[in-house]
Amino acid sequence: MLSVRHLIDTTSLTADDITQILDTAQSFAEINARKGIKKVPALRGRTIVNLFLEPSTRTRSSFELAEKRLSADTLNMGGSTSSVVKGESLADTIQTIDAMNVDMFVVRARFAGTPQKVTENTDAIVINAGDGKHQHPTQAMLDLFTIREHFGHLDGLKVAIVGDLAHSRVCGSLAPALKTMGAEVTLVAPPTFQVGDPSWYGCSQTNHLDDMIEDMDVVYMLRVQLERMEGAAIPSRREYNRLYGLSLEREARMKPDAIICHPGPMNRGMEIDAEVADCARSRILDQVTAGVATRMAEMYLLLGGEHNGISD
């Protein structure tokens, strides 16, 4: 069992927690790879509410598919269909749904801290599916799973997280999780996109991608999040791509066994060239595949599952 009741951030997870999630996800990955039925009765009779107050395609569809494959009952609520748009407070909405005796909330929100607020108004378990610029712990777990699948381990790996650090909840979750698992993380961004205190992440920070790309085992490119910038000055797409984009020339300088990751959706031609996104090093589609298995594992473990009870 995990040491946490809710999955709100990665900083609360121990190395044992992360290992348990990844190991359990491996079992679910084998189920998902079946040619036939990909469903197990692990969460039959459990009710999970997907409360997505911010638009999402990858994360929402991944959670919904994971829930179906675990045989859970689901209730999907979006920002436009919840009573929050009618003026009802978030607390009132959560308490109303909680009165229906649901088991879990999966919460995606524009504002940081919303999933934590949900935990204060329900007895159900809460998973943070991304809150503002704060955290995206389930993304971090699928990233770790993908990296571990390639290298067989995480300890000692050198990982560069490159791009729009200041607006990235992915960075806020992934960097601490990598550090917990013994990886060495370097944050790379232009000055306008850098984090204010890289020591909080336990990482070094630089604005010189070309100086360190040859030493990295993993180059993790972040999407430039134009929708979160609130007027922040950024270079032109062409200039950003020239200085910080992952081009074929930079890809050619990477270690022979190094891999490329990206959380999606991609701005092709800006943070990553189209040819690089589709090259042999790319693990971007593997990350999508890993999202279903890792989210199955997280929900299963948080709702009281045991590792030896996965098989149907």
Sequence and secondary structure as in RCSB ss.txt:
>XXXX:A:sequence
MLSVRHLIDTTSLTADDITQILDTAQSFAEINARKGIKKVPALRGRTIVNLFLEPSTRTRSSFELAEKRLSADTL
NMGGSTSSVVKGESLADTIQTIDAMNVDMFVVRARFAGTPQKVTENTDAIVINAGDGKHQHPTQAMLDLFTIREH
FGHLDGLKVAIVGDLAHSRVCGSLAPALKTMGAEVTLVAPPTFQVGDPSWYGCSQTNHLDDMIEDMDVVYMLRVQ
LERMEGAAIPSRREYNRLYGLSLEREARMKPDAIICHPGPMNRGMEIDAEVADCARSRILDQVTAGVATRMAEMY
LLLGGEHNGISD
>XXXX:A:secstr
  S SSB  STT  HHHHHHHHHHHHHHHHHHT SS     TTTT EEEEEE S  SHHHHHHHHHHHHTT EEE
EEETTTSGGGGT  HHHHHHHHHTT  SEEEEEESSTTHHHHHHTT SSEEEEEEETTTB HHHHHHHHHHHHHH
HS  TT EEEEES GGG HHHHHHHHHHHHTT EEEEE  GGG  S HHHHT EEES GGGTGGG SEEEE    
GGG TT     HHHHHHHHSB HHHHHTS TT EEE  S   BTTTB HHHHTSTTB HHHHHHHHHHHHHHHHH
HHTT  GGG   
